Structure formats: structure tokens, C-alpha cells
Amino acid sequence: AYRPSGSLTLVYGADLQSEAVDGDAALERDQDGYYVEYQGAFAERFFVSLGARYDDNDDFGSHTSSRLSAAYVQDLGISGALKYRATLGTGFRAPSLFEIAYNAGPFAFPPAAGFPLIEESSRGYDVGVEYDATNGLHLEATYFDQELEDQIFFDLIGFSGYLQSAGTSTSKGVELGFTAPVGERWEILANWTHNDAGDTGDARRLRTPENLGNVGFRYGSADDALRLIVNYRVSRDAIDIGDAPLDDYGVLDVSLAYSVSNVVELYARVQNAADETYQEVIGYNTAGRSAYAGVRLRFR
């Protein structure tokens, strides 16, 4: 990164990736990536970034991706500030060597066996507004619209292997969120997403909830040594194969962390604490109540 002034930063770099799969379908592949991003800040009110990335994949050729984002902050005085923001971008993903090897392996059969996967490409944008009050209240709303070309997916009807949608899948909708302080140590946070997701035939995308929400509480002790997060996630209006409705469900997760010192931290979490029974894919159960605990060591 290079920062010639307080209002300008240039980020640039390269990453070189080599992959290999051993076995009956031995494969190997290199992908070289080069990227640059301009970040500008003007009068602590207007912010803009413009980035581009060039990828050269051994099997799927060269692709250029780009991203533009901008934000403007409006000072409302003692009542807080408003931020207006927007993002526009493109991307691509080459089929993984695992996906290719699976289709060439002994567990695949028609129509996936030998199916020639190609790269996915995507484009999308979002616009939003945020409000931050001086008392710590945060509100935000976002509209998003994304398109995905040639989406790769696993065949959950015939279990033949990896297939690909010939066309454009879409995802557009609205996200709402807020965070509010409750006293000096607690925060309540919530978000909700309405996602109108469609496949290449304009039918609803399978196993993608139309409505997904979270509500939770966060606690931090005065010295920030003890931290507690309680989160309840709800899923509504998802369908599976044949437009069969998936059950709506709610899952409660709890996590706790305590810093004994600057080096040692104890943590514990309980996922699906209420032991909810639900399926995100018909015929495949999800985990019940699960508990984890451990120790983290940090050396600085």
C-alpha cells in the first residue's frame, strides 16, 4: 500500500495460487492474480474507492473484475449523521478442482459425469443509507441487485454430481438493520433481509429463504474482559424440489468469552441452544444442540 497523502491510498499486489488433486483423476492448476485499488477521502465527507483485478487461470483463461464504491456523510449536528452509500462490481469464479474431479470420478454418473464445467461470472450493485445518532443508535437500509451467470450447483435431485445453470440467476431485495445501546453495557442488534431470488427460468431459487432475520443481545464488561452474545436467527418462506415448502425455523446461539490476561482467553459457545429440529434441505437433518469450549492464546 502507498499513501502519498491523508486523503489518498493506493493498494496493489499479486497472488499466485497452485492447486493439485491426487487420485484417479489427478489434476493441477495455477492461477495468477494482480490487483490495484484507489481509495480517496475528501473533507472527511466523501469517500470513494475504485479497484480492478486481473486473473489468469491455466484452464479458464484471463478475466478482469472491477469494483466501484462511494459514500457521502451528511452531518446532522447534535442529532447525528447520515451516510449515503453505493457499490457496483463484477466477479468470476473458476470451477474448483474438486468439482471437476468429482464429475470425472467413480461416484458421478449422467448427466453430471464428464459434464464440462465453465467459470461463473457475476455482477451486481447495492445502494443504502445509514443513520448514526450521538447516543449510539445505528439504523441502516440497503437495496441490492445481483446476477450470476452459469451458476455451479450439486445435483440434489439425482445426486449425479456437479451441474451448471445455463443462464442468469438473480437475487434482489432489501436489508434492514439496527443497533441500539441498552444501558452502559448492553446492546440490542437486529437485521432482516427480504431476498427475491430466482433461477435461470425465473422460478424461485431452491433452499433460499425469502425472509431471513436475526435479533440478539451483546454484553461487554467495563474492562471488556467478559463478552456475551446471544443471537436468535429465523428463516421463513423457503422451498425445495417440486416447490415443496421447507419448514420455517428459529435457531438460538449463545457465545461467551473471557480474557484472563492479554495472552489467555477462555471461550464457550452453544449452537442451536433450544435444540430446534429443522431441515434446510428436505431429507437432511441439521445438528441439534452443540456445545464447544476452548482456550485461545495470543502472542503479540
Disulfide bonds with the S-S distance in Angstrom:
none
